[in-house]
Amino acid sequence: MGSAKIPSVFLLYFVFLVIVVFKGINGQVNNWLNGHATFYGANQNPTTLGGACGYDNTFHAGFGVNTAAVSGTLFRSGEACGACYQVMCNYRLDPKWCLPRRIMTVTATNFCPPNNNGGWCDPPHDHFDISMSAFFRIARQGNEGIVPVLYKRVSCKRRGGVRFTLKGQSNFNMVMISNVGGSGDVKAVWVTGSNFRSWVPMHRNWGANWQSSIDLRGQKLSFKLNLVDGKTLQFSNVVPSTWKFGQTFSSQNQFS
């Protein structure tokens, strides 16, 4: 008699179990990925660390103190500004300093630059430099070093609508876009004025700041935002015709 053959369905199920177990061992089941985290110095005010994203104040921008400077592999030349991540200390790898079962959500508001000498923010590391108050929600006090973390992208939950802060001068318009829900990271922006008949694409100047070179003074302004996850929303007449540079206007619309 020949040897019995194992049905293909059982082979597929066995392979599936192996993959699940392997991912679980490496902390990557359910989209959890491996990374590391440090924290901002105690003498730095986390509310002002908008840094490379250009947020003047993280409270004003709607992010509070649960913020992080992320390494280049996560920052994506500023596209990640406003993105949200769940982060937890990897207790399995570092039970001395990690607090078990503590998960927090942070917003990417800054860039952690590489030092080109094997630093944690050098490529290809996934690293979070978190505000001190947020860091000690997942790690024990007394740890002055680096802890291993598990992280994953999550949807941003924001209070109120998307905010538009007008900057620039004359026919150079720069708009800082903040308090964005959904995926949080803006892929493309268009603007139009009450005297225009079409949408004009804006270009990322840096971080969360988008620019155009058309004269929009004295007009009601509308914006259209497209997020990295593909969702698009229109913000009609969110800025009145009496607007001035330096003002912030909050919309009634928000991404879910």
C-alpha positions as CSV (number, residue, x, y, z in Angstrom):
1,M,0.0,0.0,0.0
2,G,1.2,3.5,-0.7
3,S,1.6,6.2,1.9
4,A,-1.5,8.2,2.7
5,K,-1.7,11.7,1.3
6,I,-2.5,14.6,3.5
7,P,-5.4,16.6,2.0
8,S,-4.3,20.0,0.6
9,V,-6.8,21.9,2.8
10,F,-5.0,20.6,5.9
11,L,-1.6,21.6,4.4
12,L,-2.9,25.1,3.8
13,Y,-4.3,25.3,7.4
14,F,-0.9,24.1,8.8
15,V,1.0,26.8,6.8
16,F,-1.5,29.4,8.1
17,L,-0.9,28.4,11.7
18,V,2.9,28.6,11.2
19,I,2.6,32.1,9.8
20,V,0.4,33.3,12.6
21,V,2.7,31.8,15.3
22,F,5.8,33.3,13.6
23,K,4.2,36.7,13.4
24,G,3.1,36.5,17.0
25,I,6.6,35.7,18.1
26,N,7.9,38.7,16.3
27,G,5.3,41.1,17.6
28,Q,3.7,41.7,14.2
29,V,0.3,40.1,14.4
30,N,-2.6,42.4,13.7
31,N,-0.3,44.9,12.0
32,W,1.9,45.5,15.1
33,L,5.5,46.3,14.1
34,N,8.8,46.4,16.0
35,G,10.5,49.7,16.8
36,H,12.2,51.6,19.6
37,A,11.4,54.8,21.6
38,T,13.1,57.5,23.6
39,F,11.7,60.7,25.1
40,Y,12.2,64.5,24.7
41,G,14.4,66.1,27.3
42,A,12.7,67.3,30.5
43,N,13.6,70.9,29.8
44,Q,11.7,70.9,26.5
45,N,8.0,72.0,26.4
46,P,6.2,69.3,24.4
47,T,3.4,71.8,23.4
48,T,5.8,73.7,21.2
49,L,7.5,70.8,19.5
50,G,5.8,71.0,16.2
51,G,9.3,71.1,14.7
52,A,9.6,69.8,11.1
53,C,5.8,69.7,10.7
54,G,5.5,73.4,11.4
55,Y,2.8,73.2,14.0
56,D,3.2,76.3,16.1
57,N,1.7,74.7,19.2
58,T,0.6,71.1,19.5
59,F,-2.3,72.1,21.8
60,H,-3.4,74.8,19.3
61,A,-3.1,72.2,16.5
62,G,-5.4,69.8,18.4
63,F,-2.7,67.2,19.3
64,G,-2.0,67.9,23.0
65,V,1.2,66.4,24.5
66,N,0.9,62.9,23.0
67,T,3.3,63.7,20.2
68,A,6.4,62.1,18.7
69,A,9.3,63.0,16.5
70,V,9.6,60.0,14.1
71,S,12.6,58.7,12.2
72,G,13.0,59.2,8.4
73,T,11.5,55.8,7.5
74,L,8.3,56.9,9.1
75,F,8.4,60.7,8.4
76,R,8.3,60.3,4.6
77,S,9.6,63.8,3.9
78,G,6.8,65.4,5.9
79,E,3.9,63.4,4.5
80,A,3.5,61.6,7.9
81,C,2.7,64.9,9.8
82,G,-0.5,64.4,11.7
83,A,-0.5,60.6,11.4
84,C,-1.5,58.6,14.5
85,Y,0.3,55.5,15.9
86,Q,-0.6,53.2,18.8
87,V,2.6,52.5,20.7
88,M,3.2,50.1,23.6
89,C,6.4,49.1,25.3
90,N,7.5,45.6,24.4
91,Y,7.4,44.0,27.8
92,R,8.5,40.6,26.5
93,L,11.8,42.1,25.3
94,D,12.4,44.5,28.2
95,P,10.4,43.5,31.4
96,K,12.7,45.7,33.6
97,W,11.6,49.1,32.1
98,C,8.4,48.3,30.1
99,L,5.0,48.7,31.8
100,P,2.8,45.7,30.7
101,R,-0.4,46.2,28.7
102,R,-0.1,50.0,28.4
103,I,-1.0,51.4,25.0
104,M,-1.1,55.0,24.0
105,T,-1.8,56.9,20.8
106,V,0.7,59.5,19.6
107,T,0.7,62.0,16.7
108,A,3.7,62.5,14.4
109,T,4.5,66.2,14.7
110,N,8.3,66.3,14.2
111,F,11.3,64.6,12.5
112,C,14.0,62.8,14.4
113,P,17.1,63.4,12.3
114,P,19.7,60.7,11.7
115,N,23.2,61.2,13.1
116,N,24.8,59.1,10.5
117,N,26.7,57.2,13.2
118,G,24.4,54.2,13.9
119,G,21.9,56.3,15.8
120,W,18.3,55.1,16.5
121,C,16.9,57.6,14.0
122,D,19.2,56.4,11.2
123,P,17.7,54.3,8.4
124,P,16.2,51.7,8.5
125,H,15.1,52.1,12.1
126,D,11.5,52.8,13.0
127,H,11.9,55.1,16.0
128,F,9.7,57.4,18.1
129,D,11.1,60.2,20.2
130,I,8.1,60.8,22.4
131,S,7.2,63.7,24.8
132,M,8.4,62.8,28.3
133,S,4.9,62.9,29.8
134,A,3.6,60.4,27.2
135,F,6.7,58.2,27.3
136,F,6.2,57.4,31.0
137,R,2.7,56.1,30.4
138,I,4.3,53.0,28.8
139,A,7.7,52.8,30.5
140,R,8.9,53.0,34.1
141,Q,10.4,56.2,35.6
142,G,14.1,56.0,36.0
143,N,14.7,54.7,32.5
144,E,16.9,57.2,30.7
145,G,17.6,55.1,27.6
146,I,15.9,53.4,24.8
147,V,13.0,50.9,25.1
148,P,11.7,48.4,22.5
149,V,8.2,49.1,21.4
150,L,5.4,47.6,19.2
151,Y,3.5,50.1,17.1
152,K,0.8,50.3,14.4
153,R,-1.0,53.0,12.4
154,V,-4.4,53.9,13.7
155,S,-7.2,56.3,12.7
156,C,-6.9,59.7,14.4
157,K,-9.8,60.8,16.6
158,R,-10.0,64.6,16.6
159,R,-12.3,67.0,18.4
160,G,-14.0,69.6,16.2
161,G,-13.2,70.1,12.5
162,V,-10.1,70.4,10.4
163,R,-8.2,73.8,11.0
164,F,-6.6,76.1,8.5
165,T,-4.0,78.7,9.6
166,L,-3.3,81.3,6.9
167,K,0.3,82.4,6.5
168,G,2.4,84.2,3.9
169,Q,2.0,87.6,2.3
170,S,0.7,89.3,-0.8
171,N,0.1,86.6,-3.5
172,F,2.2,84.0,-1.7
173,N,-0.2,81.9,0.4
174,M,0.8,79.3,2.9
175,V,-1.7,77.3,4.8
176,M,-1.0,75.2,7.8
177,I,-3.5,72.3,8.0
178,S,-4.0,70.7,11.4
179,N,-6.4,68.7,13.6
180,V,-7.0,66.3,10.7
181,G,-8.9,63.1,11.6
182,G,-9.0,59.8,9.7
183,S,-5.5,58.7,8.6
184,G,-4.3,62.2,9.6
185,D,-1.6,62.5,6.9
186,V,-2.5,64.8,4.0
187,K,-1.5,63.7,0.5
188,A,-2.8,66.5,-1.6
189,V,-4.6,69.9,-1.2
190,W,-6.5,72.2,-3.5
191,V,-7.8,75.7,-2.9
192,T,-10.2,78.0,-4.6
193,G,-11.5,81.5,-4.0
194,S,-14.9,83.0,-4.5
195,N,-13.7,84.7,-7.6
196,F,-12.3,81.5,-9.1
197,R,-14.2,78.8,-11.1
198,S,-11.8,75.9,-10.6
199,W,-9.7,74.2,-8.0
200,V,-6.0,75.2,-7.9
201,P,-3.5,72.5,-6.6
202,M,-1.3,73.5,-3.7
203,H,2.2,72.2,-3.0
204,R,3.7,71.0,0.2
205,N,6.1,73.7,1.3
206,W,7.3,71.8,4.4
207,G,5.6,69.5,6.9
208,A,1.9,70.5,7.3
209,N,2.3,73.8,5.4
210,W,0.9,74.0,1.9
211,Q,1.5,76.9,-0.6
212,S,0.1,78.5,-3.7
213,S,1.2,81.5,-5.7
214,I,-2.2,83.0,-6.6
215,D,-3.7,86.2,-5.1
216,L,-6.6,85.1,-2.8
217,R,-7.0,88.2,-0.8
218,G,-10.5,89.5,-0.3
219,Q,-12.1,86.2,-1.3
220,K,-13.9,83.5,0.6
221,L,-11.7,80.4,0.5
222,S,-12.5,76.8,0.1
223,F,-10.2,73.8,0.4
224,K,-10.2,70.2,-0.7
225,L,-8.1,67.6,1.1
226,N,-7.0,64.2,0.0
227,L,-5.5,61.9,2.7
228,V,-3.0,59.2,2.2
229,D,-5.7,56.6,2.8
230,G,-7.5,57.9,-0.3
231,K,-10.4,59.8,1.5
232,T,-11.3,63.2,0.2
233,L,-13.3,66.0,1.9
234,Q,-14.3,69.5,0.6
235,F,-14.4,72.5,3.0
236,S,-16.6,75.1,1.3
237,N,-16.2,78.7,2.3
238,V,-14.4,77.8,5.5
239,V,-12.5,81.1,5.4
240,P,-14.5,84.4,5.1
241,S,-13.5,87.1,2.7
242,T,-12.4,89.3,5.6
243,W,-9.5,86.9,6.5
244,K,-6.0,88.1,7.4
245,F,-2.7,86.4,7.5
246,G,-2.0,84.8,10.8
247,Q,-5.7,83.8,11.5
248,T,-6.9,80.3,12.1
249,F,-10.3,79.0,10.9
250,S,-11.9,75.8,12.0
251,S,-14.3,73.9,9.8
252,Q,-17.4,72.0,10.5
253,N,-16.1,69.0,8.6
254,Q,-13.9,66.2,9.8
255,F,-12.5,62.9,8.5
256,S,-13.7,59.7,10.2
